[in-house]
Amino acid sequence: MNRIIQSLLHGETGKIVPILPAPTPAPGRGAPGTAPANDMLSADSRKLFEAWQGWRGDRLLPRRADMDLVSISRLMPRLAVVDVKAPDNALFRLAGTEIEHHFGERLTGRSYIRMVPAERRQRRGDLLWRIAMQPCAVVQHVACDWQSGRHGVVEVFGVPLLADRDGEPVQILGVVSRLPPLIWDAKDCIIAMHSVTMRFIDIGAGLPAF
């Protein structure tokens, strides 16, 4: 694991790699299965993906009402929900306490797109919109410098959810995990970060063009 994290810290910034579905459907499901296990380094990511698979059953996507929060209760401090309303409009509906400590500020209600510098916002919004419109899952690894002087990697894993009513925004449900899984210190926050890899997982709708 340490060698993997070190390679991520020194990896190629911004690399995007699609992950294709497994060649045969997962047992009992109409949508193709996926083979993302080797790309999820965090147990939290694997737990969320397993729960999401159960919520959707034989459908492409679950609806928000299908979420069983009890099944992912231990992840709640590290969970975020983003409403994807348009390519330039995506808001945090929810950001867990550990994520807000991680960024050193309150995120709920804020723009996900405006968290990055102006020159990167169009790219961020476009990627998120494509993930929502042609649904896929995403695994991102981000190299971070912490206020304490630590250097490490954060894994972000996200899956799409349909609204309970037609016409409401698609949501992205994500979990944010430090690698290795250190105890989060509320006084320690990120001062610099850059995306190392972003991997898109085909959940049955194919992959959008990136």
C-alpha positions in Angstrom: 0.0 0.0 0.0 2.8 2.5 0.9 4.4 1.9 -2.6 1.1 2.5 -4.3 0.6 5.8 -2.3 4.1 6.9 -3.1 3.5 6.3 -6.8 0.3 8.3 -6.6 2.2 11.2 -5.0 4.6 11.2 -7.9 2.1 10.3 -10.6 1.0 12.2 -13.7 -1.3 15.0 -12.7 -4.7 15.0 -14.1 -4.6 11.6 -15.8 -8.0 10.3 -16.8 -8.4 6.5 -17.3 -11.8 4.8 -18.1 -12.5 1.4 -16.5 -14.6 -0.8 -18.8 -17.3 -3.2 -17.4 -16.6 -6.9 -16.8 -17.4 -9.0 -19.8 -20.3 -10.8 -18.1 -23.2 -9.4 -16.0 -23.0 -9.5 -12.2 -25.2 -12.3 -10.9 -28.8 -11.3 -10.6 -28.4 -7.9 -12.3 -29.5 -6.6 -15.6 -26.7 -4.0 -15.7 -23.2 -5.1 -16.5 -21.0 -5.7 -13.5 -17.7 -3.8 -13.1 -14.2 -4.7 -12.0 -13.1 -1.6 -10.1 -11.7 -3.3 -7.0 -8.1 -2.8 -7.8 -8.7 0.9 -8.3 -10.3 1.5 -4.9 -7.6 1.6 -2.3 -10.1 2.7 0.5 -12.3 0.3 2.4 -14.8 3.2 2.6 -15.0 3.3 -1.2 -15.6 -0.4 -1.5 -18.3 -0.2 1.2 -20.2 2.6 -0.6 -20.0 0.8 -3.9 -21.3 -2.4 -2.4 -24.2 -0.6 -0.7 -25.0 1.3 -3.9 -25.1 -2.0 -5.9 -27.6 -3.3 -3.5 -29.8 -0.2 -3.7 -30.1 -0.3 -7.5 -30.8 -4.0 -7.8 -31.4 -4.8 -11.5 -31.8 -1.1 -12.5 -29.2 1.2 -13.9 -29.4 3.6 -11.0 -31.2 3.7 -7.6 -33.4 6.6 -6.6 -32.7 8.7 -3.5 -35.5 7.0 -1.7 -33.7 3.6 -2.1 -30.7 4.8 0.0 -30.3 2.8 3.2 -28.3 5.1 5.4 -28.1 2.5 8.1 -25.9 0.4 5.8 -23.4 3.2 5.4 -23.8 4.9 8.8 -20.1 4.7 9.7 -19.3 6.6 6.5 -21.5 9.5 7.2 -18.8 11.9 8.4 -16.9 11.3 5.2 -19.9 11.4 2.8 -20.9 14.2 0.4 -24.0 14.7 -1.8 -23.8 17.1 -4.8 -26.9 18.3 -6.7 -25.9 18.4 -10.4 -28.2 21.0 -11.8 -26.3 22.2 -14.9 -22.8 22.1 -16.3 -22.1 25.4 -14.4 -24.3 24.7 -11.4 -23.6 22.0 -8.8 -24.2 22.5 -5.1 -23.3 20.6 -2.0 -26.5 19.3 -0.5 -24.5 17.7 2.2 -20.9 17.5 3.3 -19.9 15.4 6.3 -18.0 16.8 9.3 -14.7 15.2 8.4 -14.8 16.6 4.9 -15.5 20.1 6.2 -12.6 19.7 8.6 -10.5 18.5 5.7 -11.1 21.7 3.8 -11.2 23.9 6.8 -14.6 25.5 6.0 -18.3 24.8 5.8 -19.3 23.3 2.4 -23.0 22.5 2.6 -24.9 24.8 0.3 -21.7 26.0 -1.6 -20.8 25.5 -5.2 -18.8 22.4 -5.9 -17.5 24.0 -9.2 -16.3 27.2 -7.6 -14.0 25.4 -5.2 -11.3 25.4 -7.9 -9.6 28.4 -9.6 -11.6 30.1 -12.4 -9.6 28.6 -15.2 -10.5 25.1 -14.0 -14.2 25.6 -13.4 -15.5 24.9 -16.9 -13.6 21.6 -17.0 -14.8 20.5 -13.6 -18.4 21.4 -14.4 -18.3 19.7 -17.7 -16.9 16.4 -16.3 -19.5 16.3 -13.5 -22.3 17.0 -16.0 -21.2 14.2 -18.3 -21.0 11.8 -15.3 -24.6 12.7 -14.4 -26.1 12.6 -17.9 -24.4 9.4 -19.0 -24.1 7.8 -15.6 -20.9 6.3 -14.4 -19.0 5.9 -11.2 -15.7 7.8 -10.5 -12.6 7.1 -8.5 -10.2 10.0 -8.0 -6.9 10.2 -6.2 -5.7 13.6 -5.0 -2.2 14.4 -3.7 -2.5 16.7 -0.7 -0.2 18.9 1.4 -1.6 19.4 5.0 -1.2 22.3 7.3 0.6 20.0 9.8 3.3 19.4 7.2 2.1 15.9 6.2 1.9 14.8 2.6 -0.6 12.2 1.6 -3.4 11.0 -0.8 -7.1 11.4 -0.6 -9.4 9.0 -2.5 -12.7 10.3 -3.7 -15.3 7.8 -4.9 -18.7 8.8 -6.3 -21.8 7.1 -7.6 -24.9 8.7 -9.3 -28.4 8.7 -7.8 -31.7 9.5 -9.5 -34.1 12.0 -7.9 -37.3 10.7 -6.5 -39.3 12.8 -8.9 -38.6 13.4 -12.5 -37.2 16.9 -13.3 -35.1 17.1 -10.1 -31.3 17.2 -10.3 -29.3 14.0 -10.5 -27.1 13.7 -7.4 -23.6 12.4 -7.0 -23.0 10.5 -3.7 -19.4 10.4 -2.7 -17.1 9.3 0.1 -13.7 11.0 0.8 -11.0 8.9 2.5 -7.4 9.6 3.5 -4.8 7.1 2.5 -3.5 5.5 4.6 -6.6 5.7 6.8 -5.2 8.1 9.5 -7.3 9.6 12.3 -8.6 12.9 11.0 -7.5 15.9 13.0 -10.0 18.8 13.1 -7.1 21.3 13.4 -5.3 19.9 10.3 -6.6 21.0 6.9 -5.4 20.9 3.3 -3.3 23.8 2.0 -2.5 22.5 -1.5 -3.8 19.7 -3.6 -3.7 18.3 -7.2 -5.6 15.5 -8.9 -3.3 12.6 -9.8 -5.7 10.1 -11.4 -9.4 10.2 -12.2 -10.9 6.8 -13.3 -14.4 6.4 -14.6 -16.3 3.1 -14.1 -18.8 1.8 -16.6 -21.9 0.8 -14.5 -24.0 -0.2 -17.5 -24.6 3.0 -19.5 -21.2 3.1 -21.2 -18.7 5.8 -20.7 -19.2 9.5 -21.8 -16.5 11.0 -24.0 -13.9 12.8 -21.9 
